[in-house]
Amino acid sequence: MSSLRVVVTGAGGQVGTRVVRLLRGLSVPIEVFPVDSRALDVTARDQVHALVAALRPDWIVNCAAYTAVDRAESEPERAYAANAMAVRWLVEAAEGAGTRVCHFSSDYVFDGTLGRAYREWDQTNPLGVYGASKLAGEMELRNGIDLCLRSAWVMSASSGNTAATIGRLALAGREMRFVDDQFGSPTSADDLAAAAIRLLLSSYSGRFHVVNAGAASWFQVARHLASCVGADPGLVQPAATAEMRELYPAPRPVYSVLDATAISAGGVMPMRDWHDALAAVAAEALGAKAWE
């Protein structure tokens, strides 16, 4: 049996590291080629084409992205270069090599006004540059060939994400404020990576919402994580979005909860509740002393 060849771009990020780790732990024949930003600039067309032509993978899992939501408002060129044009270069190169692309998108492609959880087929309408650049990336993918996985509020035991910030502040006994009037789908990076691998191993194509079950505000997420690390949830106080505008100037959807029905209906895997997923994230961080 020939090995499945998988290139993982953005392999140094929180999702990329988990995709690589899980792929390497599989019992099926597989060759994994992790490339981080030092090895590949995904915005450079010639570099992308050269890499794909040399490795000729079966799949490219694109975990590279521009994720600075607020900064994107003042540097749209960088956001579009990484989130849209990079996808074009990957798809171009993939077309020539007989390769498929698994790409990650965001709940920010929606405006949050629907009043219920968004399904894969609902109308998009991003409010800011970040969401618009992610939607542009989706538009570069090929119907019936590539995978597009929309996720939201992705957290892990790694540093540099909201869960780590909450965990460090809670363990230090610091008070914090989080908005209680924005609702989304908290998601474990480990669960997102696991679902992505199941989908590509089964040769799925199309768009899937991949999030943990349930909805929450950032205030609820922060209180839950504080409890998970053994801190007083009362350290977390509610705030209105309008009060935090100076810190977070980019427009954000008020209710961007994603409906993950397609992934269950497709027979892939049920997504566990976000409370359980984030409890596992906190337990991993505590065990590794990652948030101290």
BELCOR-V928787 format. One record per helix or strand. SS is the DSSP state (H for helix, E for strand). FROM is the first residue (numbers start at 1). LEN is the number of residues. If there is no record, write none. Layout:
ss=SS from=FROM len=LEN
ss=SS from=FROM len=LEN
//
This chain:
ss=E from=4 len=6
ss=H from=14 len=11
ss=E from=30 len=6
ss=H from=45 len=11
ss=E from=59 len=4
ss=H from=71 len=3
ss=H from=76 len=22
ss=E from=100 len=7
ss=H from=107 len=3
ss=E from=118 len=1
ss=H from=129 len=11
ss=E from=147 len=5
ss=E from=154 len=2
ss=H from=162 len=10
ss=E from=176 len=4
ss=E from=183 len=2
ss=E from=187 len=2
ss=H from=189 len=13
ss=E from=206 len=4
ss=E from=213 len=1
ss=E from=216 len=2
ss=H from=218 len=11
ss=H from=233 len=3
ss=E from=236 len=4
ss=H from=241 len=4
ss=E from=255 len=1
ss=E from=258 len=1
ss=H from=261 len=5
ss=E from=273 len=1
ss=H from=274 len=15
//
